[in-house]
């Protein structure tokens, strides 16, 4: 019997087995249509006297990968997933779930409500709801503790981590791993139930051993590590109820789930999820990328060694070029240390590290050794003349068709490309430090970069497990251009009365892991100093200039690496550097400024408004393809708090009218710095949000 073949859920009867097949590409998300379809298919299977065992599985590459998160925030439509799952658990006929691909969130909860769970090898299960600002809201917080106990349930639910089939079996989350085609396994398992070889039961009937100690310890841990977040704490609250009556626990779980749905953090985290995926939609997406089987990296400093490490970890052989033997030794040692760190973090075995160092990494001082490389990434000091001369040499050395990339963070990629006779092969690949850890890669497309070179940049990012964002050429591209702008607002507040510590604390309270002064100290104050010196001749006379950081650099204090900067670094927690504060005082006195008080709210408002203003100009100039690409840049490259979704999402929560009001108010004191971008003015007048903004037309 085949029923309703065009539906997202269909029921097929094979002898006495009812196969309930979910077919809602790409990831079988449990949309309203799927929930409706499951309810109908299960009801039909129940009513069919010829069916004695029901098996649920997914068509395509996966079981259900979770609730359809596009529906969150809209009015919920019945049947809700908890209702579907309660129906499955209550079924008199045994219902088995056969899992493959990624059985996540609401998908795994369908499995939990079933009377047995079978996974194909390679399946991953998990409850990642917390990463989206919600909690497992279709029975997960009540049924998982019943299966694996409170401590393991807390770990699974508050981390949201994915669990491989082997571990899931060991934990007791699944009953068996069975190899084969998912449909064949489904039919085999139905036979096993009939033959008494596969036990079926209701998870909801199991009792949970109370464990107050584990609950308290987890609550304390989250108070330390997730103080800004809403949903992890709600997860613990929900799991705590699992020792009681199932129906009551499920009711409360639903209430807590709805509180999470209503929280702005849920909107921010789901925006971040989609922003990451939207960034891959580029005009060049249809162009096949070129093969990259070998990489050359020029420069063995922090950036170059990090880039080399990232490539090596992705299985790409790397030739690292430095000018002198000493520099080469240092570069090689930095790569070896990075790989050792990867071993420590469990990302690499010691044997694999040894093999990479002996077979995949070539160290050389001869640039001619790059002749056969498919891709060369230049990562030397930010000096235009040096970069120009390197590209002239690469043009002579590299094979035709090789991609010539620069890791410059500010400089003009068009000018660098113009040094070669193959501008179509030149691109910016802007990594973020440490390059083997940070997930952002800005793919900077110059005027003449060929589409397949752009597509290759994106393919490389995927291989390196990075998030690529397409950027146009301008000083600083997307991220550093915006950073350079809002960093001035930070310095203005420092000059006008706020302390580095207050500014850092206010932004850390907003959710940044580190405030701007702590970040500057970490990055090295000399780096930004060099950039300021480079840009000094271009600085407009109307622009207010704050020389505090220059004065600190003149003392030879470059931050963490010299032990002092805005903070003093010793064995313990960094403490404010009194000598830096004295410089701040002196500069204020010299400029005849009477320091004034700033509230933490004003600090955050000024920084965010400055960031959003420049981001709006980045959009106006066509440097970013869409607002959410700017969010992706800040989320993956600048530690922007993920639960706030990124600067453009945050802008929408503030509203264009309020942003314009703020800029106009602050412009009374500094009309040069605080200017309303025309796009923001239009949004304030006509209404509209960045989220609604149409993507740039590119075809
Ligand atoms: C939940 O379940 C709540 C319940 O407890 C309670 C309910 C009451 N919804 O990532 P990909 C789209 S919360 C809608 O590129 P991959 C995605 O946007 C949910 N759409 O593929 C993309 O679209 P596009 C818990 C979704 O192979 C396309 O599918 N579940 C959803 O690299 C392909 O995705 C999760 O948190 C969704 N749930 O990775 C799982 N998921 O092509 C979230 C994906 O237009 N999903 N899309 O850009 C993932 O982690 C990954 O997508 C997955 C596949 C591992 C499944």
Boltz pocket constraint, residues with backbone or C-beta under 6 A from the ligand:
constraints:
  - pocket:
      binder: B
      contacts: [[A, 26], [A, 27], [A, 29], [A, 65], [A, 66], [A, 67], [A, 68], [A, 69], [A, 70], [A, 81], [A, 82], [A, 102], [A, 104], [A, 105], [A, 106], [A, 107], [A, 109], [A, 128], [A, 129], [A, 132], [A, 134], [A, 135], [A, 136], [A, 137], [A, 138], [A, 140], [A, 274], [A, 277], [A, 278]]
      max_distance: 6.0
